[in-house]
Structure formats: C-alpha cells, structure tokens
Amino acid sequence: MRIVGKRPSATPRYPVTPDGRYFIVRGKLWRRSNPALPEHERARLVSELMRARSAVGHAKRNGDAEAERAARAEVDAVKIALGERGPPWWTGDADHNRTLARNTPYRAWFEGLPAASRGE
C-alpha cells in the first residue's frame, strides 16, 4: 500500500523547526500542513493540490490566462485547507511563514543547524 505524501525515510528532506510548524528551504520558513488533519483528509487534499498544480502548468503551456488564474485559485484554496496558508493552525504565537529564519524567534535554532542544512 502506498501512502501519498509520506516520505519512506524517517529523516525529513528539509529541517523542521522544533515545534513542527515550519520547514526551512534556502533559509526561509515555510508553514507545514496542520498535523491535526486526519490522514485520509490530508491525502485527499494533497491529491487535489497535485491536480491543481498540474492544471496551472497545463494552462501556462497553452497560454490560457483565465484557466491559469482558476487553477492558481484552486492551489491557494487547497493550501489554505491544508493549513499551509491562511490563518495559522496553532494559537498564541505569531505566524512567520515565508520569513527568513534569521529574522524570527527561530534564529538561534536555525544558526545551530549545519551550514548545508541552512541552505543559505
């Protein structure tokens, strides 16, 4: 049985903040999906996301600006449903999505990562 979206390795591809809210790519924080989503719902949403991203590419290749706008809106809606955009899925702390890690409260943790993991 194949589980969509799960990596076979226990080692994440990108560093994940200690609180599990973000992963780091090129020194920038990117919000992770809401861990409270049931696995079947997360898998369904990831499948929808992949279809919507494919539709963006198809529309771009065909020069169809209207279809591209619609597909991008679908990508955004699914990312909001996953918790990767929109209101944060946690309470009490600010959201640092798409912010350089060195400019956030995660700075000390980030600077403690091996240089190769920081991707700067």
N, C-alpha and C positions, 0 to 999 in steps of 0.2 A: 504494500500500500504506500502510495506517495503522498506526503503531506506538503501542500502548496505553501511556499514562502518560508519553510523552515530549512535552515542550513543543516546538513548532515553532521557537521563538526560542532562541538560544544564551544569552540573558540569563535567569537564574533569577528566578522570581517573588518569592522571599524571599532575603535574604542568606544565604550559605552560609559556614560557618567555613572558615578557610584549610586545615584538614586534611580537609575534606569530611565530617566526622562529623555535623554538625548544620546545620539551617537555623533562622532566627530568625523568630518571629512574636510581635508585641507584647512584645518584649524577652526572650522566653523561648526557650531552646534546645530543639529537637525533633530526636530522632535520625533520621537518614536511613536509607534501606534499605542493606543490605550491597552494596557495589559489586562484590563477588566473585561475586554470583549471576549465573548465565548469563541472558542477556536473555530467552530463551523461558520460563525458570522464573519470573523476575520478572514477566513479563507475565501468566503463568498465575495467580500469586499476587495480583496487582493485580486481576485479573478476579474471583477468589474474594472478595477484600476488598470490592469494589463490590457483589457479590451479598449478602454478609453484612450490609453496612451497609443495603442496601435491605430486607433481612429485618427488621432492627431497627426501621426506620421503619414497615414494614407491621404488625409485632406491636404497636408502640405505638399506631398508629391504631386497631387492633382491640381494644386493651385486654387483650391476651394476654400476661400476665406471664411465663408459662413459655416461650413462644416467644421473647419478648424476651431472657430470660436465655440461652437456647440460641444465639440469633443473636449476642449480645454475646460469648459464649464463642468463637464461630467467628471474630468480628472479632479477638479477642485472639490466638487461635491463628495466624491468618494474619499478624498484625503481628509475632508472635514469629518466624515462618518468614521474614519479610522482613528481620528484624534490627532492626526499629524498637522492639521491646520485648524483654524478657528479657535474657540475657547480652549484653554488647556484642560486636560483630563484630571488634573490634580487641583487642590485648593491651597491657598495660603501663601504661595510663593509666586514671584513674577515669572513670566514666560520669556526665555532667552532664545527662542527659535530663530535660526538664521543669523546669529550673532557670533562674532569671533570669540572663541572661548577665553582668550586672554583678557577680554573686556567684560567678563562676567564673574560671579562668585565662584565659578569652577576654575579660575585661573591657577591656583596653587596645584590642584589635582592635575590639570592639563600640563603644566610645566614639569610635573613629575613623571610624565609619560616618556618613554624612549623617543628620541627625535624622529625615528622612522614612523612611529605611530601618530605623531602630531601632524605630519603631512604638511608642514609649513614650507 
